[in-house]
């Protein structure tokens, strides 16, 4: 199950830097996770300072 980023995202980029498969990219107002590339490892959720990332 892929992870998703909520509106609580402050676009700090921490999650993108830590994603082992590069599934996270900057969007217009927040970062986005490509569900097809996400391996559901949870690394992004663990480093998000605002808790904006959770399992779908």
Secondary structure, DSSP 8 states (H G I E B T S, - for coil): --EEE-TT-----HHHHH-TT--EEE-SSSEEE-TTT-----HHHHH-TT--EEE-
